[in-house]
Amino acid sequence: IDDYQYLERLVGAKPLTNISAPVRIAPGPIERFAEHCAQEERARLNLGSHQPIYTLRKVLEDAGVHVFVDRLDSKLAGLYVFVPEFGYCILVNRAHLRERRRWTIAHEYGHFLADRDRPGVDYLKPMQRRPESEKFSDAFATAFLMPEAGVQRRFYEEVERSGDFKVGDLCRMADYFAVSLMAMALRLEALGLIPGGSWDQIRESRVPVQSLKQEAGIQSSQEDDSVEPYPQRYKLLAVQAFVDAKITEAQLARLLRCSRIQAREIVEQCSETADDGDG
């Protein structure tokens, strides 16, 4: 974050301003309020009411959130902090699977909406007694990644295709929304589309999730989002500073956390892709 702010000052870049206004958790069922907030955010970000969000990191970075990725202790899912005059920052554990990282990003975005002035740590296995903000963030992540209208549409398409809804169909839905099998099953249970306790039965069968996916004909999922340690905007600011001769090649390599040879390659790549007429 210090390096990011340094680059903004060096290049004279204006801070991102397309950030959502904070929300105050309303009285009543917290899941329904989180569902409402997720629908509002999907509409504000032009994500539609049905579609999966495959480039989640890019979408939220474009919305003014700074998403960093680095290897953390395996029991940590992510960290979040709001930095005055800079913005909201999320650190996600690179050691986790794609679906888990996406969930963490969406969960932390829930904290950004309802709890942004308070830094925090999210663990892979949360505390037994979860505070209200944790319940909201989990419910928000569920609705944001798996919108009710989209889940219902996809569920009925699967049923119409096969005449039933089996574990293989559940695997295909989880793959479509890029979430874990557990998250997909619990979402369908909550919406009353499959019987309660379905996920417990799958878990108790002790069949590995990977085996279930292979039986359903699902290949290994490709990364849709960048897993670089820093946001795309950070990289572009560093390259701009170098091109403007405001930093040396050695400084560029340090800022990009790479070798000088890799730094040169990044400059070349950015020069090829960033010529959009805006400089």
N, C-alpha and C positions, 0 to 999 in steps of 0.2 A: 504493500500500500504506500509506503514511503517512496519507493521508486516510481510508482504510478503518479503520485502527486508531483514529484520532481519533474517527470516528463511533461505533465500538463503545464506546469509553470514554464518550462524550458521552451516548449513549442507554442505557448500561448493558446492552448486549447480550452474551449469553454466546457464546463461540466455538463453532463447529460441532464436534461430537465424533464424527460418524458416519464417521470416516476409517478406511481399511483399515490393518491392521498391515503393517509393511514385510516384504518377502520377501528371502531370501538365495538368490542364483542357485545352483541345485544342480548338481553335476557331471553330465556326460552331455550328450546333445544339447540345446542351448539352445532350439531350436524347440519340442521336445516339452514342456519345462518352461514356456515362455511360453504354450503352448496350454493347459496345465493351469491356470496362473494366470488366464488370460482366462476360462476356464470357471468358476473359483471366483469371480471378481469379478462375472461376469454373474449367477451364482446369488445372491451376497450382495446385489446391487442389484436383484434381482427382475426381471431383463431377459429371462429365458427362455433357451432353448438354440437357438432357431431365428430369432428375429425381428431385423430391422435395428434400429439405435438411431438414430432420426431426430433426437431432441432430445438429442444427445450432451452439449452444453454444460450444459444444465439438469440432466441426470442427474448429471454429475460435480460441478456446483456444489452440488446437494442432498447429495452424498456428502462435502462438506467441502473441495472444491478450488476455489480462486479463479481464474476464467478471465477474463483481460483480452484485449481485441482492439484493435489499433492498427496504423497503417501503418508498416511497417519497410522497410529496404532489401530489394529483391526477392530477393536471394540468401539472406536469412534466413527460416527457416520459423517459428522460435519460440524463446522463452527460458523457463527454468524456475528457480525458486529456492524453498528452504524457509526460511520465516521463523519462528524460535522464538516460541512463545506466540501465533502467528497462524495459520500453516498453509502449505500448499503453493500456490504461485502460478505460473500459466502465462500467458505473453503470446504471442498468435498474430498472425500477419501478416494484416492486413485486405486487403492488396493481392492475396492469393492467392484462387484459386477455392474454392468451397464444399467440394468434395471434398478439396482439399489442406488446408484449414483443419481439417476433421474428422480427417484423418489425423494432422496435427500434434498436435491435442488428445489423441488416443488414444496417440500415441507418447510425449508428455510424461507422460501418466498412467502409462505403463510405467516411466519414470524415477522417478515418485513412489513406485511400489511397490518398486523395486529399488535406487534411487540417490538417495533424497530429500534427503540431507544435503549433496549436492554440487551447487552451481549450475552451469548450463551453457547453451550456445548450440547450436541445431540449424540446420544449413545445408540449403538446398534440395538441393544436391549434396554428400552426405556425403564424408568423407575415404575414401581408398582402403583404408587399414588401420583398420577400425572396432574400437573397444574392445568388450569383452563387453557392457557396459551398453547400447550402441547396438544391437547385434544382438538383445538381449533386447527392447528397446523396439519395434523394428521388428516382430519376431515377435509380440509381445503385441498391437500395434495391428492386425496382420493377423487374428489369431484373435478379438480383441474385436469388431471391426467386421464380420467375415465368419466367424461360427461354423461349424465344420465340418459339424455336423448340418444347419444351415439352408442352407448352400451346396449340400450334396448333395441335399437335398429340392428346392430350387429348380432345380437343374441337371436332375434327372430329370423334373420337371414341364415344363421347356422342351423336353426331348427327346421326351417323350410328346406334347406339343402339336404339334410340327413334324415329328417323325420323324427329326430330325437336330439337330446343334448348329452353328449358323453364327455369323458375326460379329455379326449382328443380335441373336441370342439372348444373346450375350456382353454387348452394349450394354444390353439390358434387365435382365440380372442386375446389372450395374454400377449402373444407375439404381436398382434395387430396394434394393440395400445402400448406396446413396449413397456409392460409392467411385469412384475413377478407373478407366478401362478397363484401364490397365496393372496396377493392384492386383488387379482382378478376374481378369484373365487369369493372372497369376502365382500367385494363390491356387488356381485350378483346375488349373494345371500341377502345383503342389506336391502337390495331393490326388490326382493321377493321373487326373483327369476329362477332361482334354484333353491332346494330345501336347505334350511339352516343346518349347520353341522357337516355340510358337504366337504369343506376343506379339512376338517378334522378326520373324516374318513380317508381322504387321499393321503394325509400325513401318516395316519396309523397304518396304512398299507405298506409303508416303508419302501415303496418303489421310488428310486431316484428321479427327481424332476427331469434330469437330462434324458433318462430313458423314456419317460412319458412324452417328451418333446420329439424324440427320434421316432417313436411309434406313430406320432401324429404327422410325421413327414416334415417337421420344422428343422431347417438348417440353422447353424450358428448365426446369430444376429450380427449385422455389421454396425459399426459405430456411425451414427448420423451426425453427432456433434464432435467438436474438437475436444481432445483430452490434454491439450497443452496446459502448462501450469498457470498461465496468465490469460486474461481475456484478449480477444482479437484486437480490440481498440488499443490496448497496452502495446501490443507488438507493432501496430501501425505508428503509434506515437514515437516509439523507439527508433524505427526505421526513418521516420520523418526527421527526427533530431539528427540522425547520422547523415542523411542526405543534405541537410542544411548546414552540415559541418559544425554542429553544436556539441557533438560528442565524438570521441575517437572510436576506431574499430574495436579496440580493447574494451572501452566502456560499453559499447553496444553488446558485445559478447557477454559481459557481466550482467547487463540488464536483462538480456534474453536467456540467461542461464545456459549457455552453450559455448562451444568452441568458436574461435574466430572464423574457421572455415565454414561452420554451420551458419554463423551470423551473416557471412557474405551470401550464402545461398538463400537465406531468408530475405535479404535486401533484394536480391534478383527476383525472387518469387513475387514479392510485394510490388515491385516495379512493373511486372508483367500483368498483375491482376487488378491493380488499384487505379489504372488510368481510365477513370470514368468521367473525366471532364471537370471534376470538382477539385482537382489538385490532390 
